[in-house]
Amino acid sequence: MIRIVSVCLLSLAVTTAAVAQTNGSVAGHVRQRGSNQPIGSADVGLDGRWMAHTDTSGFYRVREVRSGWHLITVRAIAPDARPPAGGAYCDAQ
């Protein structure tokens, strides 16, 4: 009887821990400020790790992100090695 109760309590603890760590995704578009043109082939970082690349429409998605606050960073190299006029912005969802 004691062994069955221990196993039930252990499985309950594991289930609770799995539910508490909800994962989702972060998605958005990277565009040039002013002209609103998409920036393709940009690297998208999440909390200091490069996690995704934008497609030709500037879209990106990072999967399996734990809930909470995160820092999103974007880097792109222009063909002529100059940043886009007016900078760039990222609209994350």
Backbone bond lengths (Angstrom), bond angles and torsions (degrees), N, CA, C in turn:
res aa  C-N    CA-C-N  psi(-1)  N-CA   C-N-CA  omega(-1)  CA-C   N-CA-C  phi
1 M - - - 1.447 - - 1.526 110.99 -
2 I 1.307 118.06 -42.31 1.465 121.25 179.60 1.523 110.40 -64.01
3 R 1.328 118.12 -38.89 1.456 121.74 -179.40 1.533 110.55 -64.18
4 I 1.300 119.03 -41.22 1.466 122.73 -179.85 1.520 110.20 -64.80
5 V 1.310 118.54 -42.97 1.455 122.27 178.94 1.521 110.24 -63.48
6 S 1.320 118.79 -40.97 1.465 122.25 179.09 1.518 111.30 -62.42
7 V 1.327 116.80 -43.33 1.466 120.59 179.37 1.523 110.60 -65.02
8 C 1.321 117.87 -41.25 1.464 121.40 178.54 1.522 111.33 -63.70
9 L 1.316 117.75 -43.01 1.464 120.94 178.63 1.521 111.35 -65.18
10 L 1.325 117.54 -39.40 1.461 121.32 179.17 1.525 109.88 -65.42
11 S 1.311 118.92 -44.89 1.466 120.75 -179.99 1.523 111.02 -66.41
12 L 1.318 118.45 -34.23 1.456 121.59 176.23 1.524 110.57 -65.53
13 A 1.318 117.62 -41.19 1.470 121.47 179.24 1.521 110.63 -64.74
14 V 1.329 118.68 -41.88 1.461 122.24 179.25 1.519 110.66 -65.92
15 T 1.319 118.39 -41.47 1.465 122.05 178.63 1.514 110.85 -64.01
16 T 1.320 118.19 -41.67 1.455 121.84 179.29 1.518 111.14 -63.98
17 A 1.317 118.07 -41.01 1.461 121.21 179.33 1.523 110.67 -65.67
18 A 1.311 118.16 -38.80 1.461 121.40 -179.99 1.526 111.09 -66.84
19 V 1.317 117.66 -38.13 1.461 120.94 -179.79 1.527 110.49 -71.55
20 A 1.308 118.81 -34.04 1.459 122.21 -176.91 1.521 112.30 -69.43
21 Q 1.316 118.55 -24.58 1.462 122.09 -178.44 1.516 109.68 -99.07
22 T 1.323 117.28 73.93 1.452 120.34 -178.58 1.517 110.09 -75.92
23 N 1.315 115.69 137.49 1.458 121.74 178.33 1.518 108.93 -113.52
24 G 1.311 115.21 152.44 1.455 121.13 177.38 1.515 108.27 -147.31
25 S 1.310 115.90 -152.41 1.457 120.07 177.84 1.521 109.03 -140.62
26 V 1.321 115.04 159.44 1.457 122.70 175.54 1.523 105.78 -119.59
27 A 1.320 117.00 129.03 1.461 121.30 -179.06 1.523 109.19 -138.44
28 G 1.316 116.20 155.48 1.452 120.20 177.99 1.517 111.16 178.39
29 H 1.316 115.79 -170.52 1.457 122.73 179.03 1.529 109.17 -125.21
30 V 1.318 116.26 145.49 1.462 122.19 174.73 1.521 106.15 -109.63
31 R 1.340 116.27 123.46 1.465 121.31 -176.27 1.528 110.91 -135.43
32 Q 1.323 115.20 157.50 1.461 120.51 175.72 1.519 108.75 -74.72
33 R 1.317 114.31 136.20 1.461 119.05 177.82 1.528 108.23 -71.62
34 G 1.288 117.21 138.22 1.461 121.75 179.45 1.516 111.48 96.02
35 S 1.332 117.43 -66.35 1.468 120.17 -177.91 1.525 112.46 -83.84
36 N 1.332 117.73 -17.84 1.467 123.35 179.71 1.524 113.20 63.48
37 Q 1.329 117.23 19.18 1.465 121.94 178.16 1.530 109.25 -75.20
38 P 1.346 117.31 139.69 1.470 119.50 179.12 1.525 111.75 -68.71
39 I 1.329 115.70 149.59 1.463 121.43 176.16 1.524 107.28 -111.28
40 G 1.332 115.42 107.23 1.453 121.21 179.90 1.517 111.46 -87.79
41 S 1.309 116.65 159.48 1.472 124.38 177.47 1.524 113.39 61.94
42 A 1.317 117.71 24.76 1.464 121.17 175.40 1.528 108.79 -85.19
43 D 1.317 116.50 149.53 1.463 121.54 175.31 1.531 108.41 -89.45
44 V 1.312 116.80 137.32 1.459 122.04 178.88 1.521 107.94 -117.41
45 G 1.333 115.52 124.74 1.459 120.93 -179.69 1.510 111.54 -109.24
46 L 1.301 114.57 150.69 1.459 121.32 177.09 1.516 107.55 -129.71
47 D 1.328 116.46 115.54 1.463 122.57 179.51 1.530 112.45 55.37
48 G 1.339 116.75 42.16 1.459 121.02 174.37 1.519 115.68 86.73
49 R 1.329 118.32 2.03 1.474 121.30 178.33 1.526 108.28 -119.54
50 W 1.323 116.63 131.75 1.466 120.95 178.94 1.517 108.53 -75.45
51 M 1.330 116.93 117.11 1.463 122.11 -168.64 1.525 114.55 -116.32
52 A 1.330 119.43 -21.06 1.465 120.49 -174.05 1.517 110.30 -155.12
53 H 1.326 115.50 168.57 1.466 123.65 174.83 1.522 107.64 -127.50
54 T 1.321 116.16 146.89 1.455 119.16 176.82 1.525 109.67 -80.77
55 D 1.342 115.13 150.94 1.461 119.26 174.84 1.530 108.48 -87.34
56 T 1.320 117.67 -170.32 1.471 120.42 -176.25 1.527 112.83 -65.55
57 S 1.341 117.36 -21.58 1.469 120.07 177.47 1.529 111.91 -91.01
58 G 1.335 117.51 4.07 1.461 121.61 -179.83 1.518 113.97 83.65
59 F 1.323 117.76 4.54 1.463 122.01 -177.05 1.525 111.19 -80.58
60 Y 1.330 115.74 143.20 1.465 122.01 174.05 1.520 109.67 -141.88
61 R 1.327 115.87 159.05 1.461 121.98 174.17 1.523 107.85 -147.33
62 V 1.322 116.41 131.88 1.462 123.15 174.07 1.519 106.02 -113.47
63 R 1.312 116.64 119.70 1.471 121.79 -177.11 1.527 110.95 -96.24
64 E 1.321 115.13 165.13 1.471 122.86 177.00 1.533 111.89 57.30
65 V 1.316 115.92 52.77 1.465 122.62 178.27 1.518 108.00 -102.75
66 R 1.316 116.70 127.04 1.466 120.05 177.44 1.513 110.10 -69.81
67 S 1.313 115.76 149.96 1.457 120.02 179.99 1.517 109.77 -65.68
68 G 1.312 115.90 148.72 1.460 121.76 -179.39 1.518 111.12 133.69
69 W 1.326 115.97 -172.38 1.463 122.39 -179.97 1.519 109.19 -85.64
70 H 1.350 116.21 138.75 1.456 121.47 179.40 1.525 109.99 -139.45
71 L 1.318 116.43 152.80 1.458 122.83 176.66 1.526 108.36 -100.83
72 I 1.331 116.36 121.19 1.462 121.48 178.23 1.522 108.06 -102.29
73 T 1.332 116.34 130.34 1.454 122.97 -179.85 1.519 108.69 -124.26
74 V 1.325 116.51 140.97 1.459 121.09 179.21 1.517 108.68 -126.48
75 R 1.347 115.98 138.23 1.460 119.86 174.10 1.529 108.17 -136.46
76 A 1.319 114.41 140.41 1.462 120.59 179.26 1.517 107.94 -149.22
77 I 1.304 115.40 145.06 1.463 121.07 177.44 1.515 107.31 -110.90
78 A 1.331 115.30 120.79 1.456 120.38 179.14 1.533 109.03 -73.31
79 P 1.331 117.39 150.79 1.470 119.74 -179.67 1.526 113.64 -55.49
80 D 1.330 117.10 -33.84 1.467 119.55 179.02 1.528 111.92 -97.78
81 A 1.338 116.86 15.90 1.473 124.35 175.51 1.519 113.32 62.03
82 R 1.334 117.38 26.25 1.463 121.06 174.42 1.518 108.48 -120.19
83 P 1.330 117.81 143.70 1.467 119.01 177.27 1.521 110.36 -68.08
84 P 1.327 118.14 153.84 1.461 120.02 178.54 1.522 110.77 -61.62
85 A 1.319 115.77 146.76 1.463 120.60 -179.86 1.519 109.84 -59.66
86 G 1.297 117.21 127.99 1.455 121.79 178.91 1.511 114.19 84.84
87 G 1.326 118.75 -2.29 1.456 121.97 178.24 1.519 111.95 87.39
88 A 1.307 115.54 -165.96 1.466 121.71 -179.98 1.514 108.51 -137.36
89 Y 1.309 115.56 161.64 1.453 119.90 175.98 1.509 109.72 -140.50
90 C 1.298 114.94 163.04 1.467 122.64 -175.47 1.522 107.58 -130.32
91 D 1.336 116.87 127.66 1.460 119.48 176.54 1.534 109.14 -109.17
92 A 1.300 116.09 96.43 1.471 121.80 -177.55 1.514 110.22 -88.17
93 Q 1.335 115.02 151.67 1.462 120.56 178.02 1.499 108.90 -122.11
